[in-house]
Amino acid sequence: MTPDPSLAALSDTLFSVSVAVYSLAVVAFCAQLAFGRRPARELVAAGGAPAPRTGADDISSDVRSPDAPADVPADGTAGEPGAARRWGLLALALTVLGAVGHAGVLVARGLAADRLPWGNMYEFATAVVLVGVAVYVVLAVRTPGLRHIGLFVLAPVVVAMVLVGLFLYADAGPLVAALRSSWLAVHVSTAILGFGIFFVSGIASGLYLLRSRPEEPRPGSLVSRLPGAAALDRVAHRTAVFGFPIWTFAVIAGAIWAESAWGRFWGWDPKETWAFIAWVVYAAYLHARTTAGWRGRPAAWVNLVGLGVMVFNLLYVNLVSTGLHSYGGVS
Amino acid sequence: MSLAAPPRPAAPPPPARPSPGSRFTATLLRWWRRLTAMRTAIVLLFLLALAAVPGSLLPQRSLSQGAVTEYFAEHPTLAPVLDRLYLFDVFSSPWFAAVYLLLFVSLVGCVLPRAVEHARALRSAPPPAPRRLSRLPDSAELPTALPPAAALDAVEEELRVRRFRVVRRGGANGPELSAEKGLLKEAGNLLFHLSLVGVLLGLAAGKLWGHEGSILVTEGQGFCNSFQQYDTYSSGALVDSGDLTPLCVDLEAFEAEYEPDLTASAFTADITYGAPGEEGRSTTIGVNDPLRVAGDRVYLTGHGFSPVFSVTLPDGTEFTDVSAPFLPSDQTTMASQGALKLPDLGPGRDGQLALEGFFAPTGLVQGGVLTSIDPRPLAPRVAIVAYEGYLGLDSGIPQSVYSLDASQIDSGRLTDVGRANLSVGEALTLPDGTEITFTGVREFAALQYSSDPGQGWVLAAAVALVVGLLGMLLVRRERFFARASAGPDGAGSVLAVALLTRGSGDAGPRLAELTADLTAALSGASGRPAAAHRAPSPDGSAPRPEDASRDT
């Protein structure tokens, strides 16, 4: 069937709109970090050499960032954290709004072409980024302390969206024969979910690596405004634990599909090989996190390697190598 | 906070006088423990991931022999070195096998002792409470109006409702209670790891006893499942060619359907199949929809066109209906390339004839160059070059059926005697008077016959793997301890409680939730007559306080 051009155009418009809204969210997250200050609890938990306290009410002036914006009221002991919180809420609201538009991109695509909206690389990558945003929103709503990583999630999201729009774009169109199977719904959906979850997990591990450096972060620096190292490590681990069975299932579903589509369930096609490598790396991460000598920073590096493998699997294998998974639709 | 991992069986005590034999055993044991340590397993996992990388970056024989040949041509000095390192057969190379076998030995060596340990844990009671519960990271104190025994009764009942295994002991520091749940977590862990072994065994079985053959079949023709008939085949080391399932498949019709934008929407092949000599059954196979029969499968893996020619020699000898499959070089337009070899035309070697060329199902000639603009055979055209001379077919060197041997052309043994762009019905006349007419086109289907006796086992192991993984990651393993002591004012009692969880860091909130429920249960129980507290245990298998107290 011929794709509906007005719905396809709507999808493209929504893509631009959600990139714009996400960009506004990035600005709001920046404002949140700029106006925010470390809570007193974090100062103690950081365990370094906190500035001597003169009184409980005075902590804020001790940790005032030297490069704080000049227009912040000097007496902002009550107003400033409130402003930061409001910026944070605004940023989160913008993120949710952007995500709604982002979901609209896929829905309009699906309606335009009358099929599941993940039939080529553009749609796949768009869906992965949406899952990443959704995972962040869920985390931020459940654990308000994690809202502070918003900038570090949304900034890569905006960059990824722009790159996807520029380099991976493919027109709405019908599916090739090989993809017309109900396994598309199972295999590709779970792969998207797993990838999106690993995306957030990788960011949390990256921030953990920044936060857990042996030298104490400069008071008021961006790093000092992140959640504590232990919290970041826990988020990274929990998301990876959540993503791992989903990814495992995606690989198995892919193998079952391959058995009926390509005549064998596993053939070391480049995509299969890299999916296997990613699985092994994430298995190593989950083991590393509970093994003496690997806990902490080494394990976080393993998680980052895992994310690198996932991205490589998406870009290199679809764009450069020739394999059976060549559904990029990128010319 | 998490519980410590179950202790590994302790090393045997060193012998008093180490003999060479026992020193050897000790060394072996040390190496065994090093191999089965988690740290080694992580390193091996990395090695496995790393070892798989060249398999995706370099062409692999298992995927495309042609790509490997091409690589050899492009890198004549590097390729033989890489080949000696098995880098074109990574996944069947000894070093890849070494990594995964070591990993699996490490896995089994780690998992089996844990399985024994787990079996023991399943049969034994939860361990006694630590002496000082308040020292555990997540602990609390609950004052209650009930006497110690009744308070523990209420706690036990509440825990049993929550499916804890509970044991009561009369410890030295007062009556105490240990409870445990979530043993399925460890069971899931073991199932997951053992399933990996199952996957490996299933894969190995498929490699040893499986076989696969591919063949191009033109409409109206067919094949039977035997190695002699396939264009290419591979078979496991333990396959006896006599054991192949006797099955013949005939291709009745092939159909390709396209969307308006020429995206292929469906490929279907109508086939009949059955044992040789048997009347065949009809069915239709397609992409994502193979024929499954007797544990084997027949796939439609591709399609293409065979241009048909008739050749009339100057002496009037006519060869009609000669054709050869041309392989599609572009799936979107089905532009195809191939060769037609006619070695037995006339007397002697010099009389051989060959056509090499390009086929377009819907051809467009621009500036003398033929291109294909549509994958459907709407206006078939061929661009052919005719050669005469010696094809070299009986030279002993195998050559592709889809192209001419370039060395024969280079050496002048095959000479270019004419070329033309033809549509159906047009003819090329060679200088010697030979007439080559393009008479039409037939479609062929690429069929693949696969037999993998291991794949059912791999699937079962994969399902078990997911189940184990879910059990491992979703079930929470918890131990709960409570100890009752007399209340500070002599009336009632104080319960010291503590919670340990494994594999999750949120024991604190869990304990808060549990103590809130326990407090409610305790205050509820204190309103009831004391006789009602001694409710019979709903789980008779748990040891009673009397027998359990012996092992405290």
Interface residues (C-beta under 8 A of the other chain):
Chain A: M1 T2 G173 P174 L175 V176 A177 A178 R180 S181 W183 R234 V241 F242 F244 P245 T248 F249 I252 A255 I256 W257 E259 S260 A261 W262 G263 R264 F265 W266 G267 W268 D269 P270 T273 W274 F276 I277 V280 V281 A283 A284 H287 A288 T290 T291 A292 G293 W294 V309 V317 S321 G323
Chain B: S2 M38 R39 A41 I42 L45 F46 L48 A49 A52 V53 G55 S56 L57 Q60 S62 L63 V90 F91 L203 E212 E259 P260 D261 T263 A264 S265 A266 F267 G286 V287 N288 D289 P290 R297 Y299 T301 Q448 S450 D452 Q455 V458 L459 A462 L465 V466 L469 L470 L473 G505
